[in-house]
Amino acid sequence: MSGKVKIAAMAAAAAAVIIALIAAAVIRMDQSMLRKQCELYFLNETKTTLIAESREIKYENPNTLSVAMIEALIDGPQNKSCKPVLGRKTKLLSVDLTQPGSIIADFNEDFISGDEAKDVMAVYAVAKTLCTIDETERVKVTINGGDITTANGTLIDFLSDADINLSTDTNTDETRSVVLYFNEKGTEYLKGEDRTIKVTDQMPLAYYVINELIKGTENEALSDVISRDTQLIGVYITNNICYVNLDVSFINKNSGSEKKQELAVYSIVDSLTELDNIARVQFLIDGKKVERFGKMDFSKLFERNLDIISW
């Protein structure tokens, strides 16, 4: 065997040994990792609420479990029925575990997409996911060490599991009774219509209420208020405020007289505030606040309007 062939054979053997050593080290490292079956929260197929995906998470020690779970959120779901909730450019900068029962997760600016509805859902997903860790009572999300606020200036502070409890904001019963407000024919008032609606999946009840309003009234004494071409993107609820994210079709299809616009807005507001967990409503168009809807200040928080209801 020539010298060159011998050298090549020796190099190949050495490489094989190195590869074997690396593989053995990786196996040993993997065997030394802790494992935990966790629930990670992603968007559902219609991107209107969060659903859990069960995933085995590997981590080095209890202090790194939260980091591993967040990195799994960034990597995205494995279940095709789930959709990513964090952008792939999102980077976890730090996790603060110094306060007992609390976690502060700090991200880079790519955590913010510019779509407020999506961004709040992302905060919810992180908090909901980390709250599944034993002894974790509350979670806060920050960006480059700074607080996150909604379009109306509301601080998104620490969130507990109860603040975003899907069993509270969603319903598993087959039917629910709600009150929907439509225009009383021949008047400029709204009147309530009792309706029993079928709940088929893990959606906030508010989502069903708005879609029922879009479908229209079933009472001959009432008339529809919202155009059936209106598209609802999604809803989320925090601090008893319901954020209603509508497609621009709401503005385009429901414009007209001031009274028509007022009825359209308060048909939604008064119907939603019938629900126990909603006191005020913030409208978003394509995820952002819009200053005006006709002459109406559309950026404010809307409260229940009793004066527009016919009793």
N, C-alpha and C positions, 0 to 999 in steps of 0.2 A: 504494500500500500504506500503510495507516495506521501510526501510530507504534507502537501496541500490537502489531500484527501483525509489524512489523519487529523489535521487541524479542523477541517470542516466537520468531521464526525465528532470530535471533541466538543466543538462549539454547539452542535446540535444536541449532544448529550447534556451539556451544561444548561442549555436553554430549556430542555425538557425537565431537568431537575428544578430549575428556577420556577417554571410554570407549576410544577407539582407542589413546590413549597408554598407558592402564592395561593394555589387552590386550597391546600391544607389549612393555610392561615385564614383564608376566607371562610372555610367550613367551620373552623374553630371559633372564629369571630361570630358567625351566624348562630352557632350553637350556644354561645355565651349571651346572646341577645335575649332580653325579656320580650314576651309576647302578650298582647292583650286584645281581646275582641272588642272593638270600639264602634260607636255609631257616629258617622260623619254626615253632616247635613249639606246637601246640595239642592239646586233648583229642580223642580219637577219638569216634566216635558214641556209644559206651556209657560214655564218660568214665572209662575204666579205665586208659588209658595215653596216652602222647604220640605224635603222628604229625607228620611234617614237611609243611609247605606251602611250595612254592617261590614266591617273590614278588620282583618287582623293587622295590628300595628306592631312593628318591631322597634324596640328602644333600648338604650343602654342602661338607664336607671330611672327612678321615678321623676327626677328633675328634668329629664329630656322627653318624657311622654308627650307633653303639650307641644313641644317643637315638632316631634314626629307626626302628630295629628294634624298640625297646621300644614306641614309640608305635603301631607297626603291630600289635604284640601286643595292646595295649589296644583298638585299633579292632576287633580280632577277625578271624576267618578269612574268606576269600572262597570257599573250597571248602566246599560243603555237607556233605561227609563229615567236616569238622572242627568242633569246638565251642569256644567261647571259653574261655580259661583264666584270664584276668584280668577282674575286674569293670569295668564302664564308668566307675565312680566312682574307680577307681584313678588316682592321679596320680604321675608320676615327678617326684621332687623334685630329684635330682641324679645325676650319673654321675661317679665319681672314676676318672680314668685315670692318676693320678700314680705308681702302682706299675707298673713294667714287667711286661707279661704278665698284669696283673690288672685287673679291672673291679669296682668296687663300685657297685651300683645301689640308690639309696635311694628308697623309696616312702612315700606317706602311709598312714595307718592303714586305709584302705579296701582295701589289698592283702589284708588278713586278713579272711577270710569267717567264721571261727569253725568251719569244717569242716576239721579238721586234715589229713585226707587230701587234700582239694582244695587247701589252702594249700601243702602240700609239693609237690604237682604243679605249682603255680604257680611256686614257687621253681625247680623243675627245668626248667620251660619257659623261664624267663628265662635261667638258666645255660646250658642246652643251646643256646639260640638265640645267645647272645652268644659262646659258645665257638667258633662257626663263623667268627668274625672272625679274620683272619690275625694270628698272634702272640699271640692271647689264650689263656692257659694255664689261667686259673681265674677264677671269678666268685663274688661274694658279694652276697646280697640283704639289705638292712637296712630297718627301718621307722622313720621319723623319726630316723635316725641310730643306732638301737639294734639289737642282735642279735635274731634269730628263734630260738626254741627250740621243740622238740616238747613234747608233753604230758608226757613223762617227764623233761623237763629237758635233753635232748640239744641242744647247740648246732648249728645249721645254719651251718657256717662256709663257707670257700671251697670251691667245687665245681669239679672239672675235668671235661672231657668224658668221661674214663674212668670217673668216679664215677657217671655217669648214661648210660653207653653202652648204647643200646637193643639193639645187636647182642650185648651180653653178657647183658642181662636178658631178651631175647626170643630166639625161635628161628625160623629160616626153614626148617629141615628139615621134611619132611612128617610124620615120626613121632619120638617120643622115648620112651625107656624110663625109667620111674619106679618107686618103691616106695611103695605106699599102705598105711596102717595101719588095719585094721578090728578089731572085737572077735572074738577066738577063741571060738567057741561053747562054752558050758558053763564058761567061765572069766571072770575079771575082768581079762584081759590083752588087749593088742593084738598082732596078728601081721601081718607084712608080706605084701603081695600084689604081685607083679611085674606091671606092666601097661605095654603099649605104647599110647601115646596119639597121636592125630593133631593136629598143630598147623596151624591154618588161617590165622592172621593174626599181626600184630605184638603179641602179648600176652606178659607175663612168664610163664615156665613155672609159677611159683607159682600164677598164676591158674587154669591148667588143672588143677594138682594138687588145689586145693580143690574145684573143680567136679566132678572125678572122685570125690572123697570124698563129695560130696553125691549123686551118681548112685548110689553104693552099690557093694558088693562083687560080684565075678563068681565068687567061690569059695564052694562050698557049705559048706565047713568054717568059714566066717567069717560074721559078721552085720554089718549096717550100724550105724554109730555116730551119724552126723549125720542129722537129719531131712531128707527130700527137699524140704521146704518152706523150708529155709534159703536166704536170698538173699545172695549175695556182691556187694558194691558195687564193690570194687576192691582192688588190692594195690600197694604200692610198696616198694622195697628201697633202703636206704642204710646204709652202714657195717656191712654184713652183718646188719642187722636188717630183717626182713620185717614191714611194717605191714599187717595184715589188717583191712580195713574191711567189716564185716558189717552187714546190716540187723538191726533189733531182733528179727526173726524167729528169729535164732540163740538169743537168750535165751529167748524164748517157747516155741520148739519143742523145745529141747534140755534144758529144766529137768527135774528129777526128783531121784533119789537123788544123793548125793555122788559115788558111783562112776560113774554115768551121765554126770555133768557132767565128771568127770575124764577119762573115756575120750573124750568129745567134744573136749575141749580138746587132749589130747595126740595124738589121731588127726591133728589138723591140724599141731601143733607137730612131732611126730616125722616126719611125711611131708615137711614143708617143709625140715626140717634135713637131710634126705637130699640136698638140692641143695647144690652146692659153694659158692654165694654167700650162703647163709643159715645163721647160727649161732644167732640168737635171734628170737623172734616177739613182737610187740606187737599185741594185739587192740584194735580200735576198734569201737564200735557207732554207726552213723550218723555216722561221722567223729570221734567223741569217745571218750575213755577212760571206762570204767565201772568203778566201784570193786569191785563184787561180782558174782559169778555164783554164786548160791546162797551157800555159805559160803566159796567160793574167792576169794582175792584176784585179781581179774581185771585190775587196773591194772598189774601188774608185767610185766617182760620174762620170757618163758618160754624156758627152755633145753630141750634134748633130754632126755627121761626114759627111760633104759634099763631102769629097774626095772619099768616097766609093760609091757615087751615080752616076749612069749613066744618063746623061741629054739628 
